[in-house]
Amino acid sequence: MGVAALIMFGFGLALAFVDLGVRLANHWFPYFYCYDDYRGWGLNPGAHGWYRREGNAYVRISQDGFRGPDYPQRKAPRVIRVAVLGDSYVEAMQVPEDKTFTAVIGRELGDCPVLKGKRIEAINFGVDGYGTAQELVTLRRKVWRYSPDVVVLAIFLGNDVRNNSVALEGDQCRPFYSYQDGHLRLTGPLVDSPAYRIWCAARFDYRDLRFVGLFKNTWEAVKQGAAAPTAEHPVERAINYDIYKPPSDLAWEDAWRVTEALISEMHNEVVHHHAIFLAVTEDTGIQVWPDPQTRKRFEEKLGVSDLFYPDRRIAELGRRNQFEVLNLAPVLQSYAETHHVFLHGFKNTPIGFGHWNEAGHEQAGRAIAAKLCNMLTDWNQKKANAKN
């Protein structure tokens, strides 16, 4: 065999290995994200594959870049649309699409008496890693195209407050808002720096290389396993545990102020569009741990009487600004303790931690649907009274 033939053979063999690597990466660690000019990143339209890093589910991304089926933007007659905004809890790649709490909301609302004869379309607008600022941008640039009747904002207090702070958040490839003179102003390097936007775009292009992504995701899985939380040490890397206390410095005070302003701004915008708004605070694994003694030990370690400070704070914000808030953590804690069941964790992850499993999604979806049914009933009654 000549030198040229050997070179060609080696080149072909290398391509075969690269192709094999890409196929393995696509199979074991499909990458679902892409750069977005306005939100930093979003879900990659048309992407699909198995998600197995936590749980086990086949995930399909719509052509508009959200998990689930493609919906026509024009709403059909006698359809009630519920738009659900949030982060990875809403995106819910850990469970099959029909087991997500968004899907549960759609099914449960079908039994709401006031919606008899209507078809419910609950649309999942969740994206992993999003804070409230990105969710507000999503509402404005994506959600209103679908003319929702109801907007549910799912707030993960474990890290959303930090995500909204340009001072506290480490991942700056996202829009931020500052609160100045009673007004929100869009800011941050993604907004203010063309060079930074190029860097963010390159970052997501780089991560889209499946062969490289295979090794990156494998390494992340190894790190996650090495730092796995336990009942004795229930600390998860993604959660800020300062959130269970009043803010201790100016950065956290500002983060809370911006977060509350963003939620209020979203409520005002939903009202302006003549839709119904519900803010839902999600939980963390330790908040709904079935054993009260485990929760008590963690409370003592943090120096708090309970783990509901952030939930109460959002509920109070709703009272001040006259919008409905559903705190899921107390509801789910009661269910978990009564039924001795973990609502977080999977066979391939530490039980009790991480995202909701199917039981968690089921209970969350039922609670949200029951709340929405009551709100829609009141809404219809007010409209009927206004006509008389």
C-alpha positions as CSV (number, residue, x, y, z in Angstrom):
1,M,0.0,0.0,0.0
2,G,1.4,3.4,-1.0
3,V,1.9,6.4,1.2
4,A,-1.0,8.2,-0.4
5,A,-3.3,5.2,0.2
6,L,-2.2,5.0,3.8
7,I,-3.0,8.6,4.3
8,M,-6.4,8.2,2.8
9,F,-7.0,5.1,4.9
10,G,-6.0,6.9,8.1
11,F,-8.2,9.9,7.1
12,G,-11.2,7.7,6.5
13,L,-10.6,5.8,9.7
14,A,-10.5,9.1,11.6
15,L,-13.7,10.3,10.0
16,A,-15.3,7.0,11.0
17,F,-14.3,7.5,14.6
18,V,-15.6,11.1,14.6
19,D,-18.9,9.9,13.1
20,L,-19.1,7.2,15.8
21,G,-18.4,9.8,18.5
22,V,-21.1,12.1,17.1
23,R,-23.6,9.3,17.0
24,L,-22.8,8.3,20.6
25,A,-23.0,11.9,21.7
26,N,-26.4,12.3,20.0
27,H,-27.7,9.1,21.5
28,W,-26.5,9.5,25.1
29,F,-26.2,13.3,25.5
30,P,-28.3,15.0,22.8
31,Y,-27.9,18.8,23.0
32,F,-31.1,20.7,23.0
33,Y,-30.0,24.3,23.2
34,C,-29.0,27.1,20.9
35,Y,-28.0,30.8,21.1
36,D,-30.8,33.4,21.2
37,D,-30.1,37.1,20.6
38,Y,-32.6,38.3,23.2
39,R,-32.6,35.6,25.9
40,G,-29.1,34.3,25.7
41,W,-30.1,30.8,24.9
42,G,-33.2,28.8,24.1
43,L,-34.3,25.4,23.0
44,N,-33.2,24.3,19.5
45,P,-36.2,24.1,17.2
46,G,-36.8,20.6,16.0
47,A,-34.3,18.9,18.3
48,H,-35.2,15.5,19.7
49,G,-33.6,12.6,21.5
50,W,-33.4,10.8,24.8
51,Y,-32.6,12.7,28.0
52,R,-30.9,10.3,30.5
53,R,-28.8,12.5,32.8
54,E,-31.6,12.7,35.3
55,G,-34.7,10.5,34.8
56,N,-35.3,9.0,31.4
57,A,-37.5,10.6,28.8
58,Y,-37.7,11.1,25.1
59,V,-37.7,14.9,24.4
60,R,-39.0,16.7,21.4
61,I,-38.7,20.4,20.8
62,S,-41.3,22.2,18.7
63,Q,-40.4,24.3,15.6
64,D,-40.9,27.4,17.7
65,G,-38.3,26.2,20.2
66,F,-40.3,24.8,23.2
67,R,-40.8,21.4,24.5
68,G,-43.9,19.6,23.2
69,P,-46.0,19.5,20.0
70,D,-46.3,22.3,17.5
71,Y,-49.3,24.5,18.1
72,P,-50.7,26.9,15.5
73,Q,-50.2,30.5,16.7
74,R,-53.8,31.2,15.7
75,K,-56.0,29.9,18.5
76,A,-59.0,27.8,17.4
77,P,-62.6,28.6,18.5
78,R,-63.6,27.2,21.9
79,V,-60.0,26.6,22.9
80,I,-58.6,27.8,26.3
81,R,-54.9,28.3,26.2
82,V,-52.6,28.2,29.3
83,A,-49.1,29.4,28.8
84,V,-46.6,28.1,31.5
85,L,-43.4,30.0,31.9
86,G,-40.4,28.9,34.0
87,D,-37.1,27.2,34.0
88,S,-36.1,23.5,34.0
89,Y,-38.9,22.6,36.4
90,V,-41.4,23.6,33.6
91,E,-39.2,22.3,30.8
92,A,-39.2,19.0,32.7
93,M,-36.8,16.9,30.5
94,Q,-36.6,14.4,33.3
95,V,-40.0,12.9,32.6
96,P,-42.1,12.0,29.6
97,E,-44.0,14.9,28.0
98,D,-47.4,13.6,29.1
99,K,-46.2,13.4,32.7
100,T,-45.1,17.0,33.0
101,F,-47.1,19.2,35.3
102,T,-48.0,21.4,32.3
103,A,-49.7,18.3,30.7
104,V,-51.4,17.5,34.0
105,I,-52.8,21.0,34.1
106,G,-54.3,20.5,30.7
107,R,-55.9,17.2,31.6
108,E,-57.2,18.4,35.0
109,L,-58.7,21.6,33.6
110,G,-60.7,19.5,31.2
111,D,-62.8,18.5,34.3
112,C,-63.3,22.1,35.4
113,P,-67.1,22.7,35.2
114,V,-66.8,26.3,34.0
115,L,-64.7,25.0,31.0
116,K,-67.2,22.4,29.9
117,G,-67.3,22.2,26.1
118,K,-63.9,23.9,25.8
119,R,-60.6,22.3,24.7
120,I,-57.6,23.0,26.8
121,E,-54.2,23.6,25.4
122,A,-51.5,23.9,28.0
123,I,-48.3,25.1,26.4
124,N,-44.8,24.5,27.9
125,F,-42.6,27.6,27.6
126,G,-40.0,26.5,30.1
127,V,-36.3,26.6,29.4
128,D,-33.5,25.3,31.6
129,G,-31.6,27.9,33.6
130,Y,-34.0,30.8,33.0
131,G,-34.6,33.5,35.5
132,T,-37.6,35.8,35.7
133,A,-35.9,38.3,33.3
134,Q,-35.6,35.7,30.5
135,E,-39.2,34.6,31.2
136,L,-40.4,38.2,30.8
137,V,-38.6,38.5,27.5
138,T,-40.1,35.1,26.4
139,L,-43.5,36.4,27.3
140,R,-43.0,39.4,25.1
141,R,-41.3,37.8,22.2
142,K,-42.9,34.4,22.0
143,V,-45.9,33.8,24.3
144,W,-48.3,36.6,23.1
145,R,-48.2,35.1,19.5
146,Y,-50.3,32.3,20.9
147,S,-53.0,34.5,22.5
148,P,-53.1,32.7,25.9
149,D,-56.1,33.1,28.1
150,V,-54.0,32.2,31.2
151,V,-50.4,32.8,32.0
152,V,-48.7,30.8,34.8
153,L,-45.4,32.0,36.0
154,A,-43.6,29.2,37.8
155,I,-40.9,30.6,40.1
156,F,-38.1,28.5,41.4
157,L,-36.9,30.4,44.4
158,G,-33.9,28.1,44.8
159,N,-32.1,30.2,42.2
160,D,-34.4,32.5,40.3
161,V,-33.6,35.5,42.6
162,R,-29.8,35.0,42.0
163,N,-30.5,34.5,38.2
164,N,-32.1,38.0,38.1
165,S,-29.0,39.7,39.7
166,V,-26.2,41.0,37.5
167,A,-24.1,41.1,40.6
168,L,-24.8,37.6,41.9
169,E,-25.3,35.5,38.7
170,G,-22.2,33.9,37.3
171,D,-23.7,33.1,33.9
172,Q,-23.9,36.5,32.2
173,C,-25.1,35.2,28.8
174,R,-28.6,36.4,29.7
175,P,-30.5,39.7,29.8
176,F,-30.7,41.4,33.2
177,Y,-32.9,44.2,34.4
178,S,-31.9,46.9,36.9
179,Y,-34.5,48.7,39.0
180,Q,-33.9,52.5,38.9
181,D,-36.3,55.3,40.0
182,G,-39.2,52.8,40.1
183,H,-38.6,51.5,36.6
184,L,-37.0,48.4,35.1
185,R,-34.2,48.9,32.6
186,L,-32.8,46.2,30.4
187,T,-29.0,45.9,31.1
188,G,-26.1,43.5,31.3
189,P,-23.3,42.5,29.0
190,L,-25.5,40.5,26.6
191,V,-27.5,43.7,26.0
192,D,-24.8,46.3,26.2
193,S,-21.8,44.6,24.5
194,P,-21.8,43.4,20.9
195,A,-18.5,41.6,21.6
196,Y,-20.0,39.8,24.5
197,R,-23.0,38.7,22.4
198,I,-20.5,37.2,19.9
199,W,-18.8,35.4,22.7
200,C,-22.1,34.0,23.9
201,A,-23.0,32.9,20.4
202,A,-19.7,31.2,20.0
203,R,-20.1,29.5,23.4
204,F,-23.4,27.9,22.3
205,D,-22.0,27.0,18.9
206,Y,-19.1,25.3,20.6
207,R,-21.4,23.4,22.9
208,D,-23.4,22.3,19.9
209,L,-20.4,20.1,18.7
210,R,-21.8,16.8,19.7
211,F,-18.4,15.0,19.9
212,V,-17.1,17.6,22.4
213,G,-20.4,17.6,24.2
214,L,-20.1,13.9,24.8
215,F,-17.0,14.4,27.0
216,K,-18.3,17.5,28.6
217,N,-21.5,15.9,29.7
218,T,-19.7,12.8,30.9
219,W,-17.5,15.0,33.1
220,E,-20.4,16.9,34.4
221,A,-22.1,13.6,35.3
222,V,-19.0,12.4,37.1
223,K,-18.8,15.7,39.1
224,Q,-22.5,15.5,40.0
225,G,-22.1,12.0,41.3
226,A,-19.0,13.0,43.4
227,A,-21.0,15.8,45.1
228,A,-24.3,14.0,45.5
229,P,-26.4,15.4,48.3
230,T,-27.7,13.1,51.1
231,A,-30.3,13.4,53.9
232,E,-27.4,14.1,56.3
233,H,-26.0,16.8,54.0
234,P,-28.9,17.9,51.8
235,V,-27.1,20.6,49.9
236,E,-27.6,20.9,46.1
237,R,-25.1,22.9,44.0
238,A,-27.8,24.6,42.0
239,I,-29.6,26.1,45.0
240,N,-28.8,29.2,47.0
241,Y,-29.6,28.4,50.6
242,D,-29.4,32.1,51.6
243,I,-32.9,32.3,50.1
244,Y,-34.4,30.8,53.2
245,K,-33.5,33.9,55.2
246,P,-34.1,37.7,54.7
247,P,-31.4,39.2,52.5
248,S,-28.1,39.7,54.3
249,D,-26.4,42.3,52.1
250,L,-27.1,44.9,49.5
251,A,-26.6,42.6,46.5
252,W,-29.3,40.2,47.8
253,E,-31.6,43.1,48.7
254,D,-31.3,44.4,45.1
255,A,-31.8,40.9,43.7
256,W,-35.0,40.5,45.6
257,R,-36.1,44.1,44.6
258,V,-35.5,43.3,40.9
259,T,-37.2,39.9,41.1
260,E,-40.3,41.4,42.7
261,A,-40.4,44.1,40.1
262,L,-40.1,41.6,37.3
263,I,-43.0,39.5,38.7
264,S,-45.2,42.6,39.1
265,E,-44.3,43.8,35.6
266,M,-45.3,40.4,34.2
267,H,-48.6,40.6,36.1
268,N,-49.3,44.1,34.7
269,E,-48.6,43.0,31.2
270,V,-50.8,39.9,31.4
271,V,-53.7,42.1,32.8
272,H,-53.1,44.5,29.9
273,H,-53.6,41.6,27.5
274,H,-56.9,40.7,29.2
275,A,-55.6,37.3,30.4
276,I,-55.5,35.7,33.8
277,F,-52.2,35.6,35.8
278,L,-51.1,33.1,38.4
279,A,-47.7,33.2,40.1
280,V,-46.7,29.7,41.4
281,T,-43.7,29.2,43.7
282,E,-42.2,25.8,43.3
283,D,-40.3,23.9,45.9
284,T,-36.9,22.5,46.7
285,G,-36.2,18.9,47.6
286,I,-35.5,19.6,51.3
287,Q,-38.7,21.7,51.6
288,V,-40.8,18.6,50.8
289,W,-38.7,15.9,52.4
290,P,-41.1,13.3,53.8
291,D,-39.3,13.0,57.2
292,P,-40.0,16.1,59.3
293,Q,-36.9,15.4,61.5
294,T,-34.6,15.7,58.5
295,R,-36.2,19.0,57.6
296,K,-35.8,20.1,61.2
297,R,-32.1,19.3,61.4
298,F,-31.6,21.3,58.2
299,E,-33.6,24.3,59.6
300,E,-31.4,24.3,62.7
301,K,-28.3,24.2,60.6
302,L,-29.4,27.2,58.7
303,G,-30.7,29.0,61.8
304,V,-34.3,29.3,60.6
305,S,-37.6,28.3,62.1
306,D,-38.9,26.9,58.7
307,L,-38.0,26.9,55.0
308,F,-40.8,29.0,53.7
309,Y,-39.4,32.6,53.9
310,P,-39.2,33.1,50.1
311,D,-42.6,31.5,49.6
312,R,-44.2,33.9,52.1
313,R,-42.4,36.8,50.5
314,I,-43.9,36.2,47.1
315,A,-47.3,35.6,48.6
316,E,-47.1,39.0,50.3
317,L,-46.0,40.6,47.0
318,G,-49.2,39.2,45.4
319,R,-51.3,40.6,48.2
320,R,-49.7,44.1,47.8
321,N,-50.1,44.0,44.0
322,Q,-53.4,42.2,43.8
323,F,-52.5,39.0,42.0
324,E,-52.9,35.4,42.8
325,V,-50.0,33.3,44.2
326,L,-50.0,29.6,44.8
327,N,-47.2,28.4,47.2
328,L,-46.6,24.8,46.2
329,A,-44.0,23.9,48.9
330,P,-46.4,23.7,51.9
331,V,-49.0,21.8,49.8
332,L,-46.4,19.3,48.5
333,Q,-44.7,19.0,51.9
334,S,-48.0,17.9,53.4
335,Y,-48.6,15.4,50.7
336,A,-45.1,13.9,50.9
337,E,-45.2,13.6,54.7
338,T,-48.7,12.1,54.7
339,H,-48.0,9.5,51.9
340,H,-44.3,8.9,52.8
341,V,-43.2,9.6,49.3
342,F,-40.4,11.5,47.6
343,L,-41.4,13.9,45.0
344,H,-37.9,14.6,43.8
345,G,-35.2,12.2,42.4
346,F,-35.0,9.2,40.1
347,K,-33.4,5.8,39.8
348,N,-30.3,7.3,38.3
349,T,-30.0,10.2,40.8
350,P,-30.1,10.7,44.6
351,I,-33.6,10.3,45.8
352,G,-35.3,13.4,47.3
353,F,-33.1,15.8,45.3
354,G,-33.0,17.4,41.9
355,H,-36.1,17.9,39.8
356,W,-39.6,16.6,40.3
357,N,-40.2,13.0,39.4
358,E,-43.6,11.9,38.0
359,A,-45.2,12.0,41.4
360,G,-44.0,15.5,42.0
361,H,-45.3,16.7,38.6
362,E,-48.7,15.0,39.2
363,Q,-49.3,16.6,42.5
364,A,-48.0,20.0,41.3
365,G,-50.2,19.9,38.2
366,R,-53.3,19.0,40.2
367,A,-52.8,21.8,42.7
368,I,-52.2,24.4,40.0
369,A,-55.2,23.2,37.9
370,A,-57.5,23.3,41.0
371,K,-56.3,26.9,41.7
372,L,-56.9,27.9,38.0
373,C,-60.3,26.3,38.0
374,N,-61.3,28.5,40.9
375,M,-59.8,31.6,39.3
376,L,-61.6,30.9,36.0
377,T,-64.9,30.4,37.8
378,D,-64.5,33.7,39.6
379,W,-63.5,35.4,36.3
380,N,-66.6,34.1,34.5
381,Q,-68.8,35.2,37.4
382,K,-67.4,38.7,37.4
383,K,-68.0,38.9,33.6
384,A,-71.5,37.7,34.1
385,N,-72.2,40.3,36.8
386,A,-70.7,43.0,34.7
387,K,-73.3,42.3,31.9
388,N,-76.2,42.5,34.3
